[in-house]
């Protein structure tokens, strides 16, 4: 009876594989991918927008707003550059800000740029890995190494928590007196708020993918057996040579 039950279960798995009824991605992986995509979208808006910090409109300050890559002024005159007024929005690495770039780009802001850029790149690759895992493309490698792909996604979202360091550094240094003039006239903008939101979403995605990576690691044996069954059902399949030699030796003894 046990052998009959095993044979019936094997037959059902074979027919399931023939019909293409392979196991789909779990709901946890899909949910983690959705949260990761939302965090990437929010991070991209924060990455590109120039409103990490801005001045109050009532103060009529010469400084208007800035992002990690852009500064906006209106008739701003730097204390060491009285002969030139800076007006408009320009990239911090443009030639327009060449004479005051050391003032606009202190070391802590360069660290914020590095952390946000690394998080942006890592989350992009995590989304690519999760997309492959969900759509099952290529099918056999994804089924066989799904536990590894989910674990890499979990590690990627964990490393992308560089955003936490970027948010802490910028929030702690935004009101330094040796950076922008009249720091009391400024307030953290919506781009900074989006950076905080992206950090929180990445933390939630890391927790979900951590749980899914453990479950996928426990089920890695079943996935490997399923891939072997799929390969055996392909036309032109040939068993490995050591199986033929083993069967011949057994026939000789029989």
N, C-alpha and C positions, 0 to 999 in steps of 0.2 A: 504493500500500500504506500509506503514511504517513497519507494522508487517510482511508483506510478504518479504520486503527487509531484515529485521533482521533475518528472518528464513532462507533466502537464504544465507546470510553471515555466519550464524551459521553452515549451512550444508557444505559450502565450507571449513570452518575451521576444521570441523570434518573430512571431507574426507582428508584434508591436513595432519591432525595429523595421520590418519590411514596410509597414505602413507609414513609417516616418514619425511614429509616436514616441520620439525620444524625450527625455525629461527636459522641461523648460526651466528657465531661470526662476528662482524662488521669489516670492513676493517681497522678501526682505532685501534682496539684491536690487530689484526694480525700484523699491521705495528709496533705498540708499542712493541709487543713480539719480532719481528725481531730485532729491535734496542736494546732491553734488552739483547737478546742473543749475539749480536755483542759486547755489552759492557762487558758481562760476559766473553766472549772469550778473549778480550783484557785485561781485569782485571786479568784473570788467567795467561796469559803470563807475565804480570808485577809482579804478586804475586810470581811466581816461578823463574824468571830469576834474575841473580846476576849482573845487569848492571844499577842500579839506579845512580851510580856515578862511574867514572873510570878516570884513569890518562892518560895523554898524552904519547904516545909511545916515543916521542923524549926525554922526561925527564928521562927515565929509572928509574922511581921511584920504591921503594920497594913495595909500594902499587899498586895493579893492578886494581881491581874493587871490587864492593860490591853490594849486594842486601839487602833487609830488613831481610833476613835469612842467608846470606852467605857472607864471606869475602875471598878475594884472595890476597895473598902476595907472594913475591919472596925474600928470604933471609932478611926478615924484622926483625929488632932487636928493641924491645921496650926499651925506656930509662930506665925503672925500671927493665928490665929483660935482662941484657947483656949476660947472659950465654946461651940463647936459641934463635935460629933463626926460624922464622915462614915462611914456604913455602907451596904453594898449596892453594886449595880452600876447605874450611871446613865450616860446619854449625856453626853459632855463639853460639849455645848452646852445641856444642860438647865439649868433655873433652880436646881436643887439644888447645882450646882457654880459658881454665879455668883460667889461671893466669892473662890474660889481658881482661877478659870478661867485667869487670866494665868500662874499657876504650872503648871497642868496642860497648857497649850497654848503651848509656846514656839514661836519662829519656825521652827526646823528641823522640828518635828513638823507644822506647817501645810504646809511644803513637801512632806513625805512624803504627807500627805493629798491634796495637789494632784496629785502625780505618780501616785499609785495610782488616783485618780479618773479622770484623763485616760486612763491605760492601760485601765481598765475600760470606759470609753465607746468608745474606739477599737477595742478587740478585739470589742466587741459589733457595731459596724458592719462590721468585717471579716468576721465570721461571716455577717452578712446578705448581703454581696456574694458570698462564697464559696458560700452556699446557692443564690443565683440562678445562679451559674456552673455548679454541679453539676446542678441539676434542669432547667436550660435554660428558665428562665421569667423574662421573655418570650423566646421562642425566637429570633426574628430579631435583635433588638438584642444578645442574648448571643453569638450566633454571629459577628456582625459586629464587636463590640467586646470579644471575650473577652480579647484581649491587654491591653486597657486595664483590665478588671476584675481580672485576675490581677496586673497591676502595681500597681494601687491596694491590693490585698490585701497585696502584699509591702511596700509603703511603710507601710501601716497597722501591720503586725506589727513593722516596724523602728522606727516612732515609739513603739510600745507598749513599747519597751525603756526607757521612763521607769521601769519597775520596777527596772532596774539602779540608777538614781540613788536611788530610794526605799530600796532594800535597803542601799545603801552609807551613806546619810545616817543611817538608823535604827540600823544596826549600829555606826556610829562615835560616835553621840551617846547611845546607850541607857544608858551608865554614867557620864554626867556627874554631878558632885556637886551642881550647881545645879538639878537636876531632881528626881528621886525620892530620898528619904532612904535611906541605907544601900544604895548600889548594889551592894555586894558580896553582899548577900542575894538578889539577883535573877539570873535567867537568861533568855535568849531562849527564847520558847515555840514551839509547833508552828505557830502562825499565821505567824510570821516565816519558819519553814522552808518553809511553803507558798508564801510570796511569792518565796523564792529558786527554788523549783521552777518556778513560773509564769514567772519571768524566763528560765530555761534553756529551757523549752519554746517560749517565744516566739522565742528566738534560733534554735532548730532550725527552726521553721516559717518564719521569715524566709529562711533559707538555701534551703529547698525551694522556696518560692514565687518566690524570685529566679531560680532556674534555670528554673522553669516559665514565668515571664513572658518570659524571653528566647526560649524556644522558641515561645511563642504569638505573639510579635511577628514572628518569622520566617515563621510560617504565616498571617499576617493576610490576605494576598492570596487564598489558597485559600478562607478562610472568607467573604470578601466575594463571591467568585464563586458560592459555594454559595447565599448569600442571594439573589443576583440570579436564579439558576435557580429558586429556590423562589417568588419573586415572579412570574416569567414563567409558572409553571404554575398560578397561582391563576386562578379563573374571573373573567372581566371585566377581565383585564389589558389595558392599552393601552400601547403603546410611546410613549416621549416624542416630542413634536412634531418636534424637530430631526431625528430619524431619518426621519420621513415626508418632510420637506422635502428631506433629502439624497437619499433614494431617488428622489423625483420629478425632481430635477435630473439625476441619473444617467440616468434613463429618457429625459429630453429629449435628452441628448447621444447616447444609443445610437440 
